[in-house]
Amino acid sequence: MATKRNYVAERLREKPARKKARAARGRARYAKIKNGSTKVGDGKVVHHTKPISKGGTSSKTVVQSKRASNSEGGKLQPRSGKAKGGRATAKRRKR
């Protein structure tokens, strides 16, 4: 049987830089909720036009559907990773 993840312990072990980035994402979402662009539980995500990991700020954000946000990952990484079943499936098709 698999062991359960201890999310509290994970947060406590988190590095300060990672903690700061997570807080920035939370602040951006809170700001969009406050101005009425999005609501809690509506299935939308706050999209940073320049990722926080690449030096972006919370001032340039857009509300996006979760589906659009997830499909955008293919633009950042090779399309083979987005194929059903992951990279192994894409490799098998090439043969």
C-alpha positions as CSV (number, residue, x, y, z in Angstrom):
1,M,0.0,0.0,0.0
2,A,1.3,3.4,-0.9
3,T,2.1,5.9,1.8
4,K,0.3,9.2,2.0
5,R,2.1,12.4,1.3
6,N,2.6,14.8,4.2
7,Y,1.7,18.1,2.7
8,V,2.4,20.0,5.9
9,A,6.0,18.6,6.1
10,E,6.5,19.5,2.4
11,R,5.6,23.1,3.0
12,L,7.8,23.3,6.0
13,R,10.8,21.9,4.0
14,E,10.2,24.3,1.2
15,K,13.1,26.6,0.2
16,P,12.6,30.4,0.8
17,A,12.8,31.1,-3.0
18,R,10.1,28.6,-3.8
19,K,8.0,29.9,-0.9
20,K,8.2,33.4,-2.2
21,A,7.2,32.3,-5.7
22,R,4.2,30.4,-4.3
23,A,3.2,33.4,-2.3
24,A,3.4,35.6,-5.4
25,R,1.0,33.2,-7.3
26,G,-1.4,33.3,-4.4
27,R,-1.3,37.1,-4.3
28,A,-2.0,37.3,-8.0
29,R,-5.0,35.1,-7.7
30,Y,-6.3,37.0,-4.7
31,A,-6.0,40.3,-6.6
32,K,-8.1,38.9,-9.5
33,I,-10.7,37.6,-7.1
34,K,-10.9,41.0,-5.4
35,N,-11.4,42.9,-8.7
36,G,-14.0,40.4,-9.9
37,S,-12.2,38.8,-12.8
38,T,-12.5,35.4,-11.3
39,K,-14.3,33.6,-8.4
40,V,-13.3,30.8,-6.1
41,G,-13.9,27.4,-7.7
42,D,-14.8,28.6,-11.2
43,G,-12.2,26.5,-12.9
44,K,-10.1,29.4,-14.0
45,V,-6.4,30.0,-13.5
46,V,-4.4,33.2,-13.2
47,H,-1.9,33.1,-16.0
48,H,1.3,35.1,-15.7
49,T,2.3,36.5,-19.1
50,K,6.0,36.0,-18.1
51,P,6.4,33.1,-15.7
52,I,7.5,33.9,-12.1
53,S,10.3,31.3,-12.5
54,K,11.7,33.4,-15.4
55,G,11.6,36.7,-13.4
56,G,7.9,37.6,-14.1
57,T,5.8,39.7,-11.7
58,S,2.2,39.4,-10.5
59,S,1.3,42.7,-12.2
60,K,1.0,41.2,-15.7
61,T,-1.6,38.5,-15.4
62,V,-4.5,37.2,-17.4
63,V,-7.4,35.0,-16.3
64,Q,-7.5,31.8,-18.4
65,S,-9.4,28.5,-18.4
66,K,-7.6,25.5,-16.9
67,R,-7.9,23.7,-20.2
68,A,-6.2,26.5,-22.1
69,S,-3.5,26.8,-19.4
70,N,-2.7,23.0,-19.6
71,S,-2.6,22.9,-23.4
72,E,-0.2,25.8,-23.4
73,G,2.4,23.5,-21.8
74,G,3.0,22.0,-25.3
75,K,4.4,25.3,-26.5
76,L,7.0,25.3,-23.8
77,Q,8.2,21.8,-24.2
78,P,8.4,19.3,-27.0
79,R,5.0,18.1,-28.4
80,S,6.1,14.5,-27.8
81,G,5.6,15.0,-24.1
82,K,2.0,16.0,-24.6
83,A,1.1,12.9,-26.6
84,K,-1.3,10.4,-24.9
85,G,0.9,8.2,-22.8
86,G,3.9,10.6,-22.8
87,R,7.1,10.3,-24.6
88,A,7.3,6.5,-24.9
89,T,4.1,6.5,-27.1
90,A,5.6,9.2,-29.4
91,K,8.8,7.2,-29.8
92,R,6.9,4.0,-30.7
93,R,5.0,5.8,-33.5
94,K,8.3,6.8,-35.2
95,R,9.3,3.2,-35.8
